[in-house]
Amino acid sequence: MLTERLFRTDDLPPADRFDCWRELVSGTHAPLDLLSDHRAEFLASQRVLDLGAVSVWPTTFQPVCFRRTPKLIRQSDPEGLHLSLSLHGALRAVRSKEETVHGPDSLCVVDTSRPVDVHAGDDSRPHTGVGMEVPKALLPLPRHAFDRVTAVRLSTREGFGALLAQLLTQLAKDTSPYQAADGPRLGTVVIDLLSALLAHALDADSSLPPETHRQALVLRIRAFVQQHLHDPQLTPRSIATAHHISTGYLHRLFGHEEETIAAWIRHQRLEHARRDLGDPVLVATPIRAIAARWGFSRAADFTRVFRAAYGMPPSDYRNHALTSVRVDASPSH
């Protein structure tokens, strides 16, 4: 099961419930002011799931207003995005004079660097939803693109939004199929889906400057590559064709990046293979099978590029990594 923390106001005296929950939410997200007509005997429950750099928290609570003020931002800003999927009830986000309402069909996005009031729940029933915290540094968007992230509508009815909502809903219902070590892997999946969703949404926004559209296209291409790393036929030409651009334009796009598209694909494949080689769960999986899993159809080619990247052949790396795991797991005397 994933590593998680559980909080329930039922476990506290009524007078302490609201303040304790406010501290919990502020610690999980960012410092917030909370307002509620139910604070005298506030009812809430929250599970915080540890997915490495990402946290996901299914929660139910009575009606409340979350306020992220300029003063609180000056005091502390974790530089993150919070996304909320409403399962029961609506979320009303108020920024300056603009107001947006989100139900189960869209994600409510809060940038910790920007003031916002979010009204959740109504007098008739508690609000139930799933929150998600992602550091902005992990999302490959230019800084100015975050100015638009909270303004675009992220639908959960189709595409990447539907996939992300399905994953969040599944995690809220049941984490028993996963082990604690799966947390960071799930975090990577969440980041990839969110990156692809933001790229799609921003690319469709005609009000964005050309540079943001370029970055959004690069982000879509990166997400596409991650999903097809296993395919040995994944090449710059096939990627360009899938995105209806020329191979030359694809190379120009990545001319602004740290690596060429071919070098980045190779690096991603090697990193995934290296991770699998060091995974005790996969100790019985042949090295050639791991190589093939990540798009290396010839074992000799895999050994050559792996040695060039990491200074040793895959077999030596696996032995070293698994020996280190066994030593770390040994009881101390």
Sequence and secondary structure as in RCSB ss.txt:
>XXXX:A:sequence
MLTERLFRTDDLPPADRFDCWRELVSGTHAPLDLLSDHRAEFLASQRVLDLGAVSVWPTTFQPVCFRRTPKLIRQ
SDPEGLHLSLSLHGALRAVRSKEETVHGPDSLCVVDTSRPVDVHAGDDSRPHTGVGMEVPKALLPLPRHAFDRVT
AVRLSTREGFGALLAQLLTQLAKDTSPYQAADGPRLGTVVIDLLSALLAHALDADSSLPPETHRQALVLRIRAFV
QQHLHDPQLTPRSIATAHHISTGYLHRLFGHEEETIAAWIRHQRLEHARRDLGDPVLVATPIRAIAARWGFSRAA
DFTRVFRAAYGMPPSDYRNHALTSVRVDASPSH
>XXXX:A:secstr
   EEEEEGGGS HHHHHHHHHHHHHHHS   EEE TTGGG  EEEEEEEETTEEEEEEEESSEEEEE HHHHHH
    EEEEEEEEES EEEEETTEEEEE TTEEEEEETTS EEEEE BTTB EEEEEEEEEGGGS   GGGHHHHT
TS EESSSHHHHHHHHHHHHHHH  TT  TTHHHHHHHHHHHHHHHHHHHHHHT TTS HHHHHHHHHHHHHHHH
HHTTT TT  HHHHHHHTT  HHHHHHHHTTSSS HHHHHHHHHHHHHHHHHT GGGTTS HHHHHHHTT   HH
HHHHHHHHHHSS HHHHHHHHHHHHHHHHS   
